[in-house]
Amino acid sequence: MSFTGNWACNSFKTGMMNGTFNFTSGSFKIALYTNAATLDATTTAYTATGEVVATGYTAGGLALTISQVPTTGNSGTVAYLSFSNAVWTASILARGALIYQSGSGNPSVCVLDFGADKQSSTTFTVEFPAVSNSSAIIRIA
């Protein structure tokens, strides 16, 4: 296992500079992973290696809905965006997740380390933090 915390992937950082990512028209997904996955800041793209296998879970994960388009809000100095919660109706055991842009190489955005294995019996939810310049899931200062 190589979940070592929550990371904005290096490929995301450079992709923001070269136009790889578009949060107003791009499609984004979230995939769930077991403790066997090796995901960290150097993860460049979606991989099926170590991904959850469960009835009710489809390889590649779920499409994400952007709940807050990129904005600077009231802060004026922090750009941020967020997604609606991701919900699977399934019994799932997962250690973490990967958010990635769907299509054209499936480049990675960020790794989410749940801190420990999380188990659901009927519904598995990845709940994103409140949408603000100080707590949104993706913030650039």
N, C-alpha and C positions, 0 to 999 in steps of 0.2 A: 504494500500500500504506500502510496506517495501523495496523499492529500496533506499539504503542509500549510493550510490556511486559505483565506479568500484572496484571489488574485485577479487583477486586470491582466489579461494575457499580453505578452510582449507583442504578439501579432496584432492585437487590438490597438496598442499604442502607436505602432508604425502605420497600421491601416487607417487610423484617424488622419494621419498626415498625408497619405497618398490616395485617399478617396475610396478605399475598399468598403467602408461602412456608410450606410445611409439609413438613419433611423426615422426618416419621414416616408420612405417608400420601400425600404428593404423588408425582408421576411426573416424573423428570428425565431429560434427554437430553444427549448431547454431539454436536455437529456439527463437521465439519472444514472448514477454509477455505484457499483459496489466497492467494498474495501479493497478489492483486487486491482482497481484502476490506478493508473499513474497519471495524475493530472496536477499541473502547477503552472506557474507563470510562463513556462516555455512551451505549453500546449499550443499548437498552431492551428488545429482544426478539429472538428468533430471526429471521434473515433468510436467504433463499436467495441473496442477492447475494454473489458471490465464493465460494460454497460449492463444495467439491470435486465434480467430475463424473468418475466412474470406474466401470468394471464392478466390481460387488461392493460399491459404496457406494450407499446409498439416501439421497435428499434428506431432511434432517431429522436424520440421524445415527442413533446407537444409543441405546437405553434404557440408563440407568445403574442399577446395583444399589448401594444404600447398604450399604457394608461396616461402617460405624460410625455408628450413630444419634447424634444430638446428645447430647453428654455433657460433663462437666467433668473426668472422670477424676481422677487424683491431684493435678492442679494446683490445682483448686478455684477458679481465677480465669480460665481460658481455656475457652470453649466451643468444641467442634470436632466435625467429622464428616468422613467420607470415603466414597469410592466404590471399587468393584472396578475393576480395569483394564478399559479399553474396547479390544476387539480386532476388527479387520476382516480377513477373509481376502480380500485384494485387493492389487493393485498401486496404490499411492496416493502422490501428491505433495501434501503439505500444509504450510502455514506456521504454522497455529495452530488453535485450537478455541474453541467457545463452549459453556458449560454453561448450560442453561436449563430452566425448569419447563415440562413439556409440558401444553398445554391452557390455556384461558382467557387468550388473548393471548400465550402462550409467553414470559413475562417472563425476561429474562436474569439469570443469577447471576454468572458471571465469564468473563473472556476469558483464554485461555491462549496466550501467545506462545512458539512453539518456538525463537525466536532466529534461525532460518534455515529454509529449506525442508528438510523431511524426506521421504525417498523410501523406499518399501518395494517389494520385488519380489513378495512373496507374502503377508506378514502385516504389518499396520500396527497398532501397539499404543500407546495412550496410557497410560503407567504413572503411577499416582498415588503420591505420596510416602508414607512410613511413617505409620501412624496414631498420632499422639500430640499432646499439647497444644502441642508446639513445631514440628511438621512436617506435620500433616494439611493437605489441600488447602484446607479452609475452616476458619478459626479466627477467633474474635471474642474480643478481650481487653477 
